[in-house]
Amino acid sequence: MTAPLHGPDPAAPTPPPGDGERPGSRAARMRMPLARHVVEAVALDNGVCVRPMPMRRTNLDTGETQIIPVPCSATLASKCPPCAEKARRLRMAQCKTGWHLDDEPVPDPDPPTDDAKALATLRADLEAARADVLTAGDVGQAGEIDELIGQVDDELAALGVRGKAAPDNRDRPRRVRSTRRRQDAPDLPRFPVDRRTVGRTFEAADGTVWRPSMFLTLTCDTYGRVHSDGTPVDPASYDYRRAARDAIHFPKLLDRFWQNLRRAVGWDVQYFAALEPQKRLAPHLHAAIRGTIPRAMLRLVAAATYHQVWWPQADRPVYDDHRLPVWNEGAAGYVDPDSGLPLLSWDDALDGIGEDDEPAHVVRFGPQLRADGVTANSAQTGRMIGYLTKYLTKSLDACHNLASDPQRRHVDRLADALRHEPCSPTCANWLRYAIQPRNPRPGLVPGRCKGKIHRRETLGFGGRRVLVSRHWSGKTLTDHRHDRVTFIRQQLDALGATGTGPATPDGESDPARMVWQLLRPGDPAAPRREHLLLHAVAQRHAWRAQLDAARAAAADGLPATGPPLPDAA
């Protein structure tokens, strides 16, 4: 029996139509989900990356090749929710690892060997010889000595010495600004910073010893009165320019705060901090601090911390969008469109800032500061870590739901202020103020700088969303990721299930003998994304079945770890 030429097959199942819809109509068909959307939904339910990258892995010993889907490792849920959630949980593990430590996480370096000392002595002799030949004017021999110095540095690196004995760049042109503190900022105590990174202990009446830590919240200053939804009461008087500049230079203010805090308390304070915007879109910082600091000291340091931006003044534009400087190839820079005179260079603009001039901008913290004590066995520790990493999977402009037109207009006004504000010495917006940016090149257009700060989703914050001190846990994020992988492999090895999955178990082949190559979209060997998703979902189901079998064995009284018994079926 052949199918009818027109209309749907009467024998085919028809999904239930909506109210007032004819079965088989366009509206009824549009209600039917797409197959690829179903596959993506299944991938999301199983925690599988929805944007896998096909990688070709080649074994240099056997010549065998294999196509392996590699997760995209996105950190935003708008790109890949499973990978973003995986990255957030990794940050949670990193925060928990270093928050309540009793011992120093980073060991002292080993003493240098005799061979390293001998090479360092030779390095010093070569440096003195180089200075002598340069004094004599023999540039050619100085180049030969530089080659020997490079060889000595390579030998030191081969012995396991970190860094270099001396930087390669011998010239250090640097502008010196006065380090005198501002008169409108309170003074701070200053002590030599001890190498200790763990906090002090407290002993209770019953002899219990506690080593508490802290949870700190900092934010920027106010720019005008706002409603409960974060929108300004009077948008005309709201200082969007200062809000934009504070957001741009907020990372510098944070660095200055931690530096001042360490000098004020006298020990190396360690922190795990995450940035998020308030409803009024001002930068808002939550930080987990190891150890305790008096709240009065925290408030004093926050009030005394500031960052001065020594840039040329950018308050009054000289050019607008209809009249902008033009590039002159002969002058290798931008010139005035009418007179043809070159614009002021960046170095000359900095030289024009006198000692009695005020900085272009000063960033400060607002009066809002909150510090709470936390102990390692507190029930609030896990909740605070979750609160600290709550918005890491969202872009800054999507942390709060924009449910009203005033909120959307508030974001638009801030984005417009950020669009025309200079973000760096190389920003194209300096042309609007008759100043050539550093290292000018043709094609710069004010208002179209490609810097991260000007993007709407960053709200002017161009730094990292997660700020972790160097001695927080003694490990990098890559180290924490490898620790989790090692733990999973140990569990699978105990269950006797290491032979499955795309990852190569330890000992099967040397990773150094493997070559990885990303398959481009036009590569004929690149499989379709749907096939990669189906393969990853099937693999995840296989792993889940193995774990369920292990749990069932544990429920029956069999060992929960270790290889399954022969008669365990």
N, C-alpha and C positions, 0 to 999 in steps of 0.2 A: 504494500500500500504506500503510495507516494504522498508526501506532505503537500498541503495546499499551496498554490502559488502566492496567494495574498492572505495577509492576516496571520495571527499566531497559531501555533499548533494546538488544537483543542486538547490533545492528550498530555501536553506539557503542564507541569505544576505552575500555578500562578500565585504569586505572593498576594497576601490580603491587601486590597486597595484601601486608600484613605477614605475619609468621609466625602461622599459625593463624587468619587473618581470612578471612571469606567474602567473595568478590567482590560488591560492591554493598551491603555492610553499612554501618552507621553509622560504624564505626571506619574502614573503608576510605574512605568519603566524607570523613571529617574529616581524612584524610591529604592530601587534595587541596588545594593552596594556593589562597587567595582571589585573585581577579583583581587587586584593588586592592593586595594585598601584592606581587604580581608587578610591578606598575607601580612601587611604591615601591622594590623591590629594583633594578629597572633604573635608576631615578633615582639611587640610591646608587652604583651601579656607574659611572655617568657623571658623578658629582659635581654633581648637580642638586639644588637646594633642595627638600626634601620638604614644606615648609610655605610655598609661595609666597603672596604677598599680591596680589590683583588690584587694579591701579591704573588709573584712567581718565585718560588724557592727552588734553587738549583744546588744540588750536592756536587761539589767540585771533585769528589773522589769517584762517584759512580755515574755522574752525569744525569741522574734522575731529576726531573722537574715535577713540581706540584703546585697547583693553584690553591691558595689559602685565603679565605676572607679575613681581613684584619679589621678590627673595630676602628671607627673614625676618631675616637677619643675626644669628641666634642665636649665642651664644658657647659654649654647652654642647652636647655630643654627645647628651645625653638628649633634647634638643628637636629638633635638626637636625644630624646629623653632617656633611654637606657644608659648611654655613655655618660650623660650629664649626671645622672643619679649615681653611677658608679664612681665618678670623680668626686662627687660630694661626700660619699661614704668614705672614700680614701682620705679626704681632708678631715673628716670626723675622727678617723683612726689616728691620723697624725696629731691632731689636737689632744686627744686623750692620752697618747703615749708620752708627751712631754709636759703635761700640765702639772702633775704631782710626782715629781721625781725626788728621790732621797739622795741620789749620788749624781756626780757630775756626768753628763751624757757624753762628753768628748774627752778622751784620754789625752794625757800629755804626750807630745811627740817624742819619739825615740832619740837618744843622743846621736850626734853625727859620727860616722865611722872615720877611721884614719884615712881611708881613700878619699872620702868627701872633703876632709880637711886639707889634704894635699892638693886636691884640685882647686879648692877655694884659694889656697896660697898662690898657686899658679895663675889663677884668675886675677888676683891682686897685682902680681908682677906684670901681667900683660896690660892691665889698665895703666900702670905707671909708665910702661914702655910706650904705650899709645900717646899718652900726654907729652912725652919727650919728643917723639917724632913729629907731632903736630906743632910743637914749639919751634922745631927746626924747619918746618914748612914742607916736610915730606909727606904729601897726601897719599901717594901710592903705597908706601910702606904702612901707613895707618890702615888702609883697606885690607892689607894682608893680616895685620894684627886683629882686625875685626873678624876675619874668618876664623882665626885661631880661638878668639873669644867665643864664637858661636859653637865651635867644636867642644870647648870645655863645658859650656852650658849643656850641650847634649849629653856629655859624659856624666855630668851631675844628675841630669834627669834620669839617665839609665840606672844610676845608683839608688834611685828612689827619693831624690831631693825635690821637694815641691817648689815651684816658682823659679825665679832667676836671681842670681847674686846681685844684679843691678839691672834696671830697666834699659831697654834698647834705645828709647828716646832720651837723649842726653840734654836736649834743649827743653826748657820748661817756661815758655812765655806765659805769664799769669798776671792778671789784674789783681791788685791788692786793694781791698776795701777796708775801711776802719772797722775793727771788731768792738768798738765801744758800744755798750748797751744803750738802748733807747731810754730816755728819761721817763717815758710814760709806762715803763714796764718794771715790775718789782725785781729786786735782786734775788739771787738764788745762792744757797750754800753750795760750795764746791769742794769735793773730797776726791782723793785718788781712787780710781775705780778698781776694786779688788776683782780677781779673776773668778770669784765665787758666783755661781749662777743659781744655786738652790736657796730657798728662803730659810728663815730662822724657824726654830722649833719652839713650841709652847708645851708646858707640862701642867696637867690638871692636878687637882687635889688628890685624886686616887692614883697618881703616878702615870697616867696615860699621857703619852707624848704625841702632840699634833704638829703637823707641818702644813698649815693652811695656805691657800692661794687666793687669787682675786679675779673678779670679772669686772672690767672697766668699760665705761661708755663715754665717748667724746663726740662732740658735734661742732659745727661751725656757728658763727655769730648770727644774729638776726638781721634781716634786711627790710623789715616792715611787718606790720601786724598781719596775721593770717587767720583764716577761719579754721574750723575743726577738720576740714578736708584738705588743708594745706594751701588753698588758694589765697592770694593776698586780698585784704580788705579794700585797699586802694591800689589797683595795678599801676596807676600813673606815678605814684610816689614810691613804689617798690623798687629797690635798688638792684635791678637785674645785672648791671655791669659789675658791681662788686660781688654778686653771687657767682657770676661766671668766672671772675678772676680768682675767687677763693677756691672754686672747684678745680681750676687748672693747676693751682700751686699748692693744693692740699697735701699731696705726697711729700713735698719739701717740709711742710709744717709738721707732719708726722715724724719724719726723720729727726728734726730738731727736738721734738718732744722726747723721744726715747733717749737721745743724747743728753738732754738736760736732766732727765729723770735718773739716769745712771750716775751722772756727776753729783746729783743732789743726795742720793741715798748711799753712794759709795760702793755699790756692787753691780755686777753685770746683769741687769734685769733682762729676762727673756719673755717673749710674748708670742702669741698666735692671734692675729687680728684679721677681721673681715670687714669690708666696707659695704655699706648699703645706703640708699637715700632715705631721708625722712619724707613724710607726705608733702612737705614744702619743697622737696627736691634738693635740700642741702645735704652735703656729705655727712655721713653718720658712721662712726667707727665703734665696733664691739671688739674687745681684746681680752683674751685669757692671759693672765700674768702669773708666772710661777713665783710663789712667795708672797708675802704681805708687805704693804707699804701704808703708812698712816694716811687717812683720807685728807687730813690737813695738808700733808706734803703733796699729795696728788693735785689738790686744788691750787696750791701755790705754784707748782711747776706748770700746770695748764695756763694759769693766768700770766706767768712770766715768759711763756714760750711764744715766739713770733717768727715769721720769716719775711725778710725784706727782698723785694724783687728790684734789682738794680738794672732795669731796662730803660730805654728811652720812653718818654711820655707818649701815651697813645690815647689821649682824651679828645682831641679835636682833629677829625679827619681833614686832610688837605684835598683829596680827590674823592670823587663819588663813582658810582657804577657807569655813568655816562662819560666820564673823563678820567682815564687811568694812565699811568706811565706806560711807555712803550719800550720794547727791547731794542737796543742799539748794538749791532754786531761789532762795529768798530770800537766802541767804548767798552764792550764786554760787560754791559750792565744796562740798567733802566734809566731813561731820561724823561724829562718833562715833555708832555705831548705838544706844548706850544713853543717854548723857548729852546728845546733840545738840550738843555743843561743836564748833566748827570745828577742823579739823586745822591743824597748823603749816604756814604757807605756805613755799614754796621759798626766797624771799628771806630770811625770818626764820630758816630753818634754816641758810642760809649765813652769816648774820650771827652765829649762835651758835657758829661755829667760831673759837676764840680763837687768838692768836699762838703760844701754847705747846702747842696741840693737834697731834696727829699727823695726817697725811693719812689718808683712808679706805683708800687702797691705794697701793702703790708697785710699779711694773712695772720689771723688770730683765731683762737678757739672761743666758742660762746660760753656763757655762764653755766650751761647745762653739763653736769658731770655726775656720774653715778658709779660707785664702787661697792661691790658686794663681796663678802668673804665666802670661800668655797673650800670644803675639805674633800679629800680623796674618796671617802666612804659616804659622802652626802648623797641623798636621793635627788638633789637638784643638779648634780654634775652632768648627768646625761641630758637633762632637759636644757641646760645652758649650752651644751655643745650643739644640740640640735638647733637652738635659737641662733647660735653664732653662725651656723652654716645654712640658715634657712633659705636665703635668697641667692645662693651661689649658682643655682641653675637658671637664673633669670637675668636678663639684661637690666641695667639700672633703670631704664625708663619703664620697665614692665614689672618692677617689684610691687608697685601699688596699682590697683585697678583704677583706670581713668573712666569713671562712670558718668561724668557730667561735662558739659561744654566748658564751664569755667576751668576745670582741671586741664582739659585739652589745650585751652588757650594759654594757660599758665606754662605748660610744657613748650608750646610754640614760641612764646616770648623768650623763654630761657634759651631755647635752641637758636633763635635768631641772634641773641646777644653773643652766644658762643661762636656763631658762624663768622662774625666780624671781629672777634677778639684774637690778637696774636697769641699763638700757643707755644712758640719756641723761637729762637733766633733765626731759624730758616723758614719761618712761616711767611706765606705770600701776603698776609694781611698787613705787613709792614709797608708795603707799597702804598697803601691808602694814606699813610701818614708821612709820605715823602722820604722814606728810609728804605734803602736796599737791604733785603735780608742777607744773612751770611751765606756765602757761596751762591750768588744769584745765578740763575739759568733761565733760558727763554721758556715761555709758556706759563709763567706764574700769573695767576689771576686772583686778586683779593676776593675773599668770600668763597673760594673753591679749594682751599687747602685740604689735602688728603690726610691730614693728621687725625689720629684716633680721637683727640679731644673734641673735634668739631662734629663727630657723629652724634646723632640724636640718642642712640641707645646707651651712650656712655655718660651723658649729662655733664660733660666737661672733665670727667676724671679719666686721665690717661694712664694711670699707674695700674699696678696689679690689684686684683680684687682681694686676694689673700696675701697677707704680709706675715712672714714667719722669720723670727730671728735665727741666726746661724747656729746657736747652741740650744735650740729648743728641744729637739729629740736626739741630736747627734747623727741624724740621717737626712738625706734629701728625700724629695717626694718619690724619686725613682727607687731609692732604697726601700721605702715603705711598700711600693708596688711589688717589688721583687720578694719582699718578705711575705706578702699575701699569696703570691703565686707559689712560693716554696711551701707554705703551710697547706695549700690546697693539694699540691702534688704529694705531700707526705700523707695526707688523709686518703687520697686515691690509691697511693701505693699500699697503704695498710689494708685497703679494701680489695686489692688485687685488680684495680680497674685503670691502670695507667696506660694500657694499650689503646685506648680510645681517645678521640679528640684530635684536633688539628695540631696541637702543640707537641713538639718532640720531647719525649721524656729525657731526663738526664742520663747520660751514659750511652744513649743510642747512637749519637753522632756528635762530632765536634762542631759547636756553633760557629767556630772560626772558619770551618770549611763549607759554610752555607752562604750563598749569595742571594740577596733579596732584591727584587725588581718590581716596581709599581707598574701595573698594566694600565696604559692609557685608554680612554674610551674608544679610540679608533683601532685598538689592537684586536686582530681577529680572535686571539685566544682569550680575550676578556669575556667571562660569562656575564649574562644579564643579572641585574641586581635582584630580580625576583628569585632566580635560581640560587643566588648566594644566600638570600634570606631563608628559603626553604631548607637549604642544607644546614644552616646554622640552627634553625628551629628543630630539625630532626636530631642534630647532635645534642642540643640542650635536652630534648626528651630522653635521649639515651642516658645522659648523665643523671637526670632526675630518676629514671628507673633504677639505676644502680644504687643511688642513695636511698631510695625507698626500700629496695631489697635489703640494704644494710640495716635500716631502721626496723624492718620487720624481723630480721634475724635477732636484733637486740631485744625486741619485744618478746621473742620466744625463748629468751634466756641464753641465746648464743652470744659469743663475744661481739661487741659493737665495732671493734676494729680488728684488723688482721684479715688474711685471706679467708674466703668462705670455705667451710668444711666440705669434703666430697659429698656427704650425704645431706647437705643442708637444703637441697632442693625439696 
